[in-house]
Amino acid sequence: MKVPDFEIISANGPVPDDMIVDNKGFYIHMMNFVVNAIYEGPTTDILCRFIDEDSNIYTSTLEFDGYKTSLSRCLEYFEKTEDFERCTIIKKILNDRL
């Protein structure tokens, strides 16, 4: 899986959701990352890279012990955006696999 880059605006911090420019893309990627790792086995622990307005690059990792928390965050986001198909998938994984 290719490691994606997400633009952040650090001045909008410290809340990560306020800093990430493409929240939808980030949450879709995080969900897919965890789902792939659970069903196919992890290929890396590097989730993505964040690039700020000064071109600083921050690498974000996600290991197994963070999968449940990450999927729970995804669920909150997809509930807020009314993406109920993804909510159903996440709930099933949380109940059956984690």
Phi and psi in radians as a Rosetta constraint file:
Dihedral C 1 N 2 CA 2 C 2 CIRCULARHARMONIC -1.183 0.35
Dihedral N 2 CA 2 C 2 N 3 CIRCULARHARMONIC 2.410 0.35
Dihedral C 2 N 3 CA 3 C 3 CIRCULARHARMONIC -1.454 0.35
Dihedral N 3 CA 3 C 3 N 4 CIRCULARHARMONIC 1.996 0.35
Dihedral C 3 N 4 CA 4 C 4 CIRCULARHARMONIC -1.450 0.35
Dihedral N 4 CA 4 C 4 N 5 CIRCULARHARMONIC 2.792 0.35
Dihedral C 4 N 5 CA 5 C 5 CIRCULARHARMONIC -1.863 0.35
Dihedral N 5 CA 5 C 5 N 6 CIRCULARHARMONIC 2.415 0.35
Dihedral C 5 N 6 CA 6 C 6 CIRCULARHARMONIC -2.184 0.35
Dihedral N 6 CA 6 C 6 N 7 CIRCULARHARMONIC 2.293 0.35
Dihedral C 6 N 7 CA 7 C 7 CIRCULARHARMONIC -1.324 0.35
Dihedral N 7 CA 7 C 7 N 8 CIRCULARHARMONIC 2.381 0.35
Dihedral C 7 N 8 CA 8 C 8 CIRCULARHARMONIC -2.214 0.35
Dihedral N 8 CA 8 C 8 N 9 CIRCULARHARMONIC 2.714 0.35
Dihedral C 8 N 9 CA 9 C 9 CIRCULARHARMONIC -2.055 0.35
Dihedral N 9 CA 9 C 9 N 10 CIRCULARHARMONIC 1.760 0.35
Dihedral C 9 N 10 CA 10 C 10 CIRCULARHARMONIC -1.095 0.35
Dihedral N 10 CA 10 C 10 N 11 CIRCULARHARMONIC -0.482 0.35
Dihedral C 10 N 11 CA 11 C 11 CIRCULARHARMONIC -1.124 0.35
Dihedral N 11 CA 11 C 11 N 12 CIRCULARHARMONIC -0.333 0.35
Dihedral C 11 N 12 CA 12 C 12 CIRCULARHARMONIC -1.512 0.35
Dihedral N 12 CA 12 C 12 N 13 CIRCULARHARMONIC 0.017 0.35
Dihedral C 12 N 13 CA 13 C 13 CIRCULARHARMONIC -1.281 0.35
Dihedral N 13 CA 13 C 13 N 14 CIRCULARHARMONIC 3.135 0.35
Dihedral C 13 N 14 CA 14 C 14 CIRCULARHARMONIC -1.622 0.35
Dihedral N 14 CA 14 C 14 N 15 CIRCULARHARMONIC -0.065 0.35
Dihedral C 14 N 15 CA 15 C 15 CIRCULARHARMONIC -1.289 0.35
Dihedral N 15 CA 15 C 15 N 16 CIRCULARHARMONIC 2.093 0.35
Dihedral C 15 N 16 CA 16 C 16 CIRCULARHARMONIC -0.954 0.35
Dihedral N 16 CA 16 C 16 N 17 CIRCULARHARMONIC -0.728 0.35
Dihedral C 16 N 17 CA 17 C 17 CIRCULARHARMONIC -1.091 0.35
Dihedral N 17 CA 17 C 17 N 18 CIRCULARHARMONIC -0.465 0.35
Dihedral C 17 N 18 CA 18 C 18 CIRCULARHARMONIC -1.384 0.35
Dihedral N 18 CA 18 C 18 N 19 CIRCULARHARMONIC -0.369 0.35
Dihedral C 18 N 19 CA 19 C 19 CIRCULARHARMONIC -1.565 0.35
Dihedral N 19 CA 19 C 19 N 20 CIRCULARHARMONIC -0.600 0.35
Dihedral C 19 N 20 CA 20 C 20 CIRCULARHARMONIC -1.321 0.35
Dihedral N 20 CA 20 C 20 N 21 CIRCULARHARMONIC 2.195 0.35
Dihedral C 20 N 21 CA 21 C 21 CIRCULARHARMONIC -1.213 0.35
Dihedral N 21 CA 21 C 21 N 22 CIRCULARHARMONIC -0.744 0.35
Dihedral C 21 N 22 CA 22 C 22 CIRCULARHARMONIC -1.918 0.35
Dihedral N 22 CA 22 C 22 N 23 CIRCULARHARMONIC 1.311 0.35
Dihedral C 22 N 23 CA 23 C 23 CIRCULARHARMONIC -1.028 0.35
Dihedral N 23 CA 23 C 23 N 24 CIRCULARHARMONIC -0.775 0.35
Dihedral C 23 N 24 CA 24 C 24 CIRCULARHARMONIC -1.037 0.35
Dihedral N 24 CA 24 C 24 N 25 CIRCULARHARMONIC -0.847 0.35
Dihedral C 24 N 25 CA 25 C 25 CIRCULARHARMONIC -1.062 0.35
Dihedral N 25 CA 25 C 25 N 26 CIRCULARHARMONIC -0.688 0.35
Dihedral C 25 N 26 CA 26 C 26 CIRCULARHARMONIC -1.121 0.35
Dihedral N 26 CA 26 C 26 N 27 CIRCULARHARMONIC -0.826 0.35
Dihedral C 26 N 27 CA 27 C 27 CIRCULARHARMONIC -1.206 0.35
Dihedral N 27 CA 27 C 27 N 28 CIRCULARHARMONIC -0.625 0.35
Dihedral C 27 N 28 CA 28 C 28 CIRCULARHARMONIC -1.104 0.35
Dihedral N 28 CA 28 C 28 N 29 CIRCULARHARMONIC -0.771 0.35
Dihedral C 28 N 29 CA 29 C 29 CIRCULARHARMONIC -1.110 0.35
Dihedral N 29 CA 29 C 29 N 30 CIRCULARHARMONIC -0.790 0.35
Dihedral C 29 N 30 CA 30 C 30 CIRCULARHARMONIC -1.078 0.35
Dihedral N 30 CA 30 C 30 N 31 CIRCULARHARMONIC -0.727 0.35
Dihedral C 30 N 31 CA 31 C 31 CIRCULARHARMONIC -1.070 0.35
Dihedral N 31 CA 31 C 31 N 32 CIRCULARHARMONIC -0.852 0.35
Dihedral C 31 N 32 CA 32 C 32 CIRCULARHARMONIC -1.088 0.35
Dihedral N 32 CA 32 C 32 N 33 CIRCULARHARMONIC -0.674 0.35
Dihedral C 32 N 33 CA 33 C 33 CIRCULARHARMONIC -1.030 0.35
Dihedral N 33 CA 33 C 33 N 34 CIRCULARHARMONIC -0.851 0.35
Dihedral C 33 N 34 CA 34 C 34 CIRCULARHARMONIC -1.191 0.35
Dihedral N 34 CA 34 C 34 N 35 CIRCULARHARMONIC -0.779 0.35
Dihedral C 34 N 35 CA 35 C 35 CIRCULARHARMONIC -1.033 0.35
Dihedral N 35 CA 35 C 35 N 36 CIRCULARHARMONIC -0.829 0.35
Dihedral C 35 N 36 CA 36 C 36 CIRCULARHARMONIC -1.069 0.35
Dihedral N 36 CA 36 C 36 N 37 CIRCULARHARMONIC -0.727 0.35
Dihedral C 36 N 37 CA 37 C 37 CIRCULARHARMONIC -1.140 0.35
Dihedral N 37 CA 37 C 37 N 38 CIRCULARHARMONIC -0.665 0.35
Dihedral C 37 N 38 CA 38 C 38 CIRCULARHARMONIC -1.222 0.35
Dihedral N 38 CA 38 C 38 N 39 CIRCULARHARMONIC -0.797 0.35
Dihedral C 38 N 39 CA 39 C 39 CIRCULARHARMONIC -1.549 0.35
Dihedral N 39 CA 39 C 39 N 40 CIRCULARHARMONIC -0.470 0.35
Dihedral C 39 N 40 CA 40 C 40 CIRCULARHARMONIC -2.036 0.35
Dihedral N 40 CA 40 C 40 N 41 CIRCULARHARMONIC -0.139 0.35
Dihedral C 40 N 41 CA 41 C 41 CIRCULARHARMONIC 1.612 0.35
Dihedral N 41 CA 41 C 41 N 42 CIRCULARHARMONIC 2.481 0.35
Dihedral C 41 N 42 CA 42 C 42 CIRCULARHARMONIC -1.193 0.35
Dihedral N 42 CA 42 C 42 N 43 CIRCULARHARMONIC 2.446 0.35
Dihedral C 42 N 43 CA 43 C 43 CIRCULARHARMONIC -1.828 0.35
Dihedral N 43 CA 43 C 43 N 44 CIRCULARHARMONIC -0.353 0.35
Dihedral C 43 N 44 CA 44 C 44 CIRCULARHARMONIC -2.807 0.35
Dihedral N 44 CA 44 C 44 N 45 CIRCULARHARMONIC 2.836 0.35
Dihedral C 44 N 45 CA 45 C 45 CIRCULARHARMONIC -1.829 0.35
Dihedral N 45 CA 45 C 45 N 46 CIRCULARHARMONIC 0.078 0.35
Dihedral C 45 N 46 CA 46 C 46 CIRCULARHARMONIC -1.476 0.35
Dihedral N 46 CA 46 C 46 N 47 CIRCULARHARMONIC 1.961 0.35
Dihedral C 46 N 47 CA 47 C 47 CIRCULARHARMONIC -1.340 0.35
Dihedral N 47 CA 47 C 47 N 48 CIRCULARHARMONIC -0.916 0.35
Dihedral C 47 N 48 CA 48 C 48 CIRCULARHARMONIC -2.937 0.35
Dihedral N 48 CA 48 C 48 N 49 CIRCULARHARMONIC 3.125 0.35
Dihedral C 48 N 49 CA 49 C 49 CIRCULARHARMONIC -2.106 0.35
Dihedral N 49 CA 49 C 49 N 50 CIRCULARHARMONIC 2.460 0.35
Dihedral C 49 N 50 CA 50 C 50 CIRCULARHARMONIC -1.882 0.35
Dihedral N 50 CA 50 C 50 N 51 CIRCULARHARMONIC 2.365 0.35
Dihedral C 50 N 51 CA 51 C 51 CIRCULARHARMONIC -2.121 0.35
Dihedral N 51 CA 51 C 51 N 52 CIRCULARHARMONIC 2.132 0.35
Dihedral C 51 N 52 CA 52 C 52 CIRCULARHARMONIC -1.566 0.35
Dihedral N 52 CA 52 C 52 N 53 CIRCULARHARMONIC -3.136 0.35
Dihedral C 52 N 53 CA 53 C 53 CIRCULARHARMONIC -1.141 0.35
Dihedral N 53 CA 53 C 53 N 54 CIRCULARHARMONIC -0.274 0.35
Dihedral C 53 N 54 CA 54 C 54 CIRCULARHARMONIC -1.755 0.35
Dihedral N 54 CA 54 C 54 N 55 CIRCULARHARMONIC 0.239 0.35
Dihedral C 54 N 55 CA 55 C 55 CIRCULARHARMONIC 1.172 0.35
Dihedral N 55 CA 55 C 55 N 56 CIRCULARHARMONIC 0.320 0.35
Dihedral C 55 N 56 CA 56 C 56 CIRCULARHARMONIC -1.273 0.35
Dihedral N 56 CA 56 C 56 N 57 CIRCULARHARMONIC 2.445 0.35
Dihedral C 56 N 57 CA 57 C 57 CIRCULARHARMONIC -1.982 0.35
Dihedral N 57 CA 57 C 57 N 58 CIRCULARHARMONIC 2.264 0.35
Dihedral C 57 N 58 CA 58 C 58 CIRCULARHARMONIC -2.125 0.35
Dihedral N 58 CA 58 C 58 N 59 CIRCULARHARMONIC 2.203 0.35
Dihedral C 58 N 59 CA 59 C 59 CIRCULARHARMONIC -1.632 0.35
Dihedral N 59 CA 59 C 59 N 60 CIRCULARHARMONIC 2.251 0.35
Dihedral C 59 N 60 CA 60 C 60 CIRCULARHARMONIC -1.855 0.35
Dihedral N 60 CA 60 C 60 N 61 CIRCULARHARMONIC 2.229 0.35
Dihedral C 60 N 61 CA 61 C 61 CIRCULARHARMONIC -1.919 0.35
Dihedral N 61 CA 61 C 61 N 62 CIRCULARHARMONIC 2.737 0.35
Dihedral C 61 N 62 CA 62 C 62 CIRCULARHARMONIC -2.508 0.35
Dihedral N 62 CA 62 C 62 N 63 CIRCULARHARMONIC 1.999 0.35
Dihedral C 62 N 63 CA 63 C 63 CIRCULARHARMONIC -1.815 0.35
Dihedral N 63 CA 63 C 63 N 64 CIRCULARHARMONIC 2.963 0.35
Dihedral C 63 N 64 CA 64 C 64 CIRCULARHARMONIC -0.909 0.35
Dihedral N 64 CA 64 C 64 N 65 CIRCULARHARMONIC -0.703 0.35
Dihedral C 64 N 65 CA 65 C 65 CIRCULARHARMONIC -1.169 0.35
Dihedral N 65 CA 65 C 65 N 66 CIRCULARHARMONIC -0.170 0.35
Dihedral C 65 N 66 CA 66 C 66 CIRCULARHARMONIC -1.815 0.35
Dihedral N 66 CA 66 C 66 N 67 CIRCULARHARMONIC -0.020 0.35
Dihedral C 66 N 67 CA 67 C 67 CIRCULARHARMONIC -1.084 0.35
Dihedral N 67 CA 67 C 67 N 68 CIRCULARHARMONIC -0.803 0.35
Dihedral C 67 N 68 CA 68 C 68 CIRCULARHARMONIC -1.099 0.35
Dihedral N 68 CA 68 C 68 N 69 CIRCULARHARMONIC -0.803 0.35
Dihedral C 68 N 69 CA 69 C 69 CIRCULARHARMONIC -1.087 0.35
Dihedral N 69 CA 69 C 69 N 70 CIRCULARHARMONIC -0.732 0.35
Dihedral C 69 N 70 CA 70 C 70 CIRCULARHARMONIC -1.138 0.35
Dihedral N 70 CA 70 C 70 N 71 CIRCULARHARMONIC -0.758 0.35
Dihedral C 70 N 71 CA 71 C 71 CIRCULARHARMONIC -1.148 0.35
Dihedral N 71 CA 71 C 71 N 72 CIRCULARHARMONIC -0.609 0.35
Dihedral C 71 N 72 CA 72 C 72 CIRCULARHARMONIC -1.121 0.35
Dihedral N 72 CA 72 C 72 N 73 CIRCULARHARMONIC -0.698 0.35
Dihedral C 72 N 73 CA 73 C 73 CIRCULARHARMONIC -1.119 0.35
Dihedral N 73 CA 73 C 73 N 74 CIRCULARHARMONIC -0.723 0.35
Dihedral C 73 N 74 CA 74 C 74 CIRCULARHARMONIC -1.064 0.35
Dihedral N 74 CA 74 C 74 N 75 CIRCULARHARMONIC -0.761 0.35
Dihedral C 74 N 75 CA 75 C 75 CIRCULARHARMONIC -1.033 0.35
Dihedral N 75 CA 75 C 75 N 76 CIRCULARHARMONIC -0.795 0.35
Dihedral C 75 N 76 CA 76 C 76 CIRCULARHARMONIC -1.016 0.35
Dihedral N 76 CA 76 C 76 N 77 CIRCULARHARMONIC -0.797 0.35
Dihedral C 76 N 77 CA 77 C 77 CIRCULARHARMONIC -1.092 0.35
Dihedral N 77 CA 77 C 77 N 78 CIRCULARHARMONIC -0.833 0.35
Dihedral C 77 N 78 CA 78 C 78 CIRCULARHARMONIC -1.236 0.35
Dihedral N 78 CA 78 C 78 N 79 CIRCULARHARMONIC -0.480 0.35
Dihedral C 78 N 79 CA 79 C 79 CIRCULARHARMONIC -1.173 0.35
Dihedral N 79 CA 79 C 79 N 80 CIRCULARHARMONIC -0.754 0.35
Dihedral C 79 N 80 CA 80 C 80 CIRCULARHARMONIC -1.080 0.35
Dihedral N 80 CA 80 C 80 N 81 CIRCULARHARMONIC -0.640 0.35
Dihedral C 80 N 81 CA 81 C 81 CIRCULARHARMONIC -1.630 0.35
Dihedral N 81 CA 81 C 81 N 82 CIRCULARHARMONIC 0.087 0.35
Dihedral C 81 N 82 CA 82 C 82 CIRCULARHARMONIC 1.024 0.35
Dihedral N 82 CA 82 C 82 N 83 CIRCULARHARMONIC 0.676 0.35
Dihedral C 82 N 83 CA 83 C 83 CIRCULARHARMONIC -1.676 0.35
Dihedral N 83 CA 83 C 83 N 84 CIRCULARHARMONIC 1.343 0.35
Dihedral C 83 N 84 CA 84 C 84 CIRCULARHARMONIC -1.247 0.35
Dihedral N 84 CA 84 C 84 N 85 CIRCULARHARMONIC -0.401 0.35
Dihedral C 84 N 85 CA 85 C 85 CIRCULARHARMONIC -1.123 0.35
Dihedral N 85 CA 85 C 85 N 86 CIRCULARHARMONIC -0.796 0.35
Dihedral C 85 N 86 CA 86 C 86 CIRCULARHARMONIC -1.183 0.35
Dihedral N 86 CA 86 C 86 N 87 CIRCULARHARMONIC -0.634 0.35
Dihedral C 86 N 87 CA 87 C 87 CIRCULARHARMONIC -1.019 0.35
Dihedral N 87 CA 87 C 87 N 88 CIRCULARHARMONIC -0.764 0.35
Dihedral C 87 N 88 CA 88 C 88 CIRCULARHARMONIC -1.079 0.35
Dihedral N 88 CA 88 C 88 N 89 CIRCULARHARMONIC -0.763 0.35
Dihedral C 88 N 89 CA 89 C 89 CIRCULARHARMONIC -1.090 0.35
Dihedral N 89 CA 89 C 89 N 90 CIRCULARHARMONIC -0.803 0.35
Dihedral C 89 N 90 CA 90 C 90 CIRCULARHARMONIC -1.117 0.35
Dihedral N 90 CA 90 C 90 N 91 CIRCULARHARMONIC -0.784 0.35
Dihedral C 90 N 91 CA 91 C 91 CIRCULARHARMONIC -1.041 0.35
Dihedral N 91 CA 91 C 91 N 92 CIRCULARHARMONIC -0.715 0.35
Dihedral C 91 N 92 CA 92 C 92 CIRCULARHARMONIC -1.098 0.35
Dihedral N 92 CA 92 C 92 N 93 CIRCULARHARMONIC -0.785 0.35
Dihedral C 92 N 93 CA 93 C 93 CIRCULARHARMONIC -1.127 0.35
Dihedral N 93 CA 93 C 93 N 94 CIRCULARHARMONIC -0.763 0.35
Dihedral C 93 N 94 CA 94 C 94 CIRCULARHARMONIC -1.078 0.35
Dihedral N 94 CA 94 C 94 N 95 CIRCULARHARMONIC -0.670 0.35
Dihedral C 94 N 95 CA 95 C 95 CIRCULARHARMONIC -1.370 0.35
Dihedral N 95 CA 95 C 95 N 96 CIRCULARHARMONIC -0.651 0.35
Dihedral C 95 N 96 CA 96 C 96 CIRCULARHARMONIC -1.649 0.35
Dihedral N 96 CA 96 C 96 N 97 CIRCULARHARMONIC -0.507 0.35
Dihedral C 96 N 97 CA 97 C 97 CIRCULARHARMONIC -2.062 0.35
Dihedral N 97 CA 97 C 97 N 98 CIRCULARHARMONIC -0.437 0.35
